[in-house]
Structures are given as C-alpha cells and as structure tokens.
Amino acid sequence: MATELTSTQWIEILQNNALTKDLDLAIFQTLYTFENHKAYASQVGLILGAHHGSLNFEVGRYAKRIADTLRHKLYSKKRKER
C-alpha cells in the first residue's frame, strides 16, 4: 500500500505518542542536520550512539505502525459508509 501522507497526517502522526517514539523523533532530528536531510543509518547511529541495524529496524517498525494505523482508519471509514 503506497501512500503519500499529507502535512496534516504527518502532524497527527508526529504528535501521536503511540506511533512516534522518542527514538523516531531523534532519528528525524539527526537526519535534518545532514545536507539534503539524507544520511546512512551508520552516520545517524554515530551521533545517537546506536548501531545502524537497530536504527534500520526501528524505522521499519515505525513505518509499520503508521501503515497499520492508516489502514485501520481507512477500514473504519469504509465500514461507517455502509
């Protein structure tokens, strides 16, 4: 399910403590310090004091939490329309 998020959706996601953990915010904040806001997980890991594998794993889990939440909202909306 490929989806582009709106600014409003991103704001809701970033403010939702059940979705966005402190580590997720730290990863974003660190990425924004790099040129063009791009970096390898190993570079981010050096700054955060974390192994790149655990950061990659967390980004994957974060994406899954977001996708599951959006899928649930879409399913709930369709059920209400019936």
C-alpha positions as CSV (number, residue, x, y, z in Angstrom):
1,M,0.0,0.0,0.0
2,A,1.9,3.0,-1.3
3,T,0.5,6.3,0.1
4,E,1.7,9.9,0.3
5,L,0.9,11.5,3.6
6,T,-0.5,15.0,3.8
7,S,1.1,17.6,6.1
8,T,-1.9,17.2,8.4
9,Q,-1.5,13.5,8.6
10,W,2.3,13.9,9.4
11,I,1.5,16.3,12.1
12,E,-1.0,13.9,13.7
13,I,1.5,11.1,13.4
14,L,4.3,13.0,14.9
15,Q,2.2,14.2,17.8
16,N,0.8,10.7,18.5
17,N,2.9,9.1,21.3
18,A,1.5,5.7,20.5
19,L,3.0,5.9,17.0
20,T,6.0,8.2,17.3
21,K,8.6,7.2,19.9
22,D,11.4,9.4,21.3
23,L,13.9,7.4,19.1
24,D,11.9,8.1,16.0
25,L,12.0,11.9,16.7
26,A,15.7,11.7,17.4
27,I,16.3,9.9,14.1
28,F,14.4,12.7,12.3
29,Q,16.1,15.5,14.1
30,T,19.5,13.9,13.3
31,L,18.7,13.4,9.7
32,Y,17.8,17.1,9.4
33,T,21.3,18.1,10.4
34,F,22.7,16.4,7.3
35,E,23.0,18.0,3.9
36,N,19.8,17.5,1.9
37,H,18.4,15.7,5.0
38,K,20.0,12.4,3.9
39,A,22.3,10.1,5.8
40,Y,23.2,6.5,6.2
41,A,22.0,4.7,9.3
42,S,25.6,4.3,10.3
43,Q,26.1,8.1,10.3
44,V,22.9,8.6,12.3
45,G,24.0,5.9,14.7
46,L,27.3,7.5,15.4
47,I,25.5,10.7,16.5
48,L,22.8,8.9,18.5
49,G,25.2,6.2,19.9
50,A,23.2,3.4,18.4
51,H,24.0,0.6,16.0
52,H,22.8,1.1,12.4
53,G,21.0,-2.2,12.5
54,S,18.8,-1.2,15.4
55,L,18.1,2.2,13.7
56,N,17.1,0.5,10.5
57,F,14.9,-1.9,12.5
58,E,13.2,1.0,14.3
59,V,12.5,2.8,11.1
60,G,10.8,-0.3,9.7
61,R,8.8,-0.7,12.9
62,Y,7.8,3.0,12.7
63,A,6.6,2.6,9.1
64,K,4.6,-0.5,10.1
65,R,2.9,1.4,13.0
66,I,2.0,4.2,10.6
67,A,0.7,1.9,7.9
68,D,-1.3,-0.2,10.4
69,T,-2.9,2.9,11.8
70,L,-3.8,4.4,8.4
71,R,-5.2,1.0,7.3
72,H,-7.3,0.8,10.4
73,K,-8.6,4.4,9.8
74,L,-9.4,3.6,6.2
75,Y,-11.2,0.3,7.2
76,S,-13.2,2.1,9.9
77,K,-14.2,4.9,7.4
78,K,-15.4,2.3,4.8
79,R,-17.5,0.5,7.5
80,K,-19.2,3.7,8.5
81,E,-20.1,4.4,4.9
82,R,-22.0,1.2,4.5
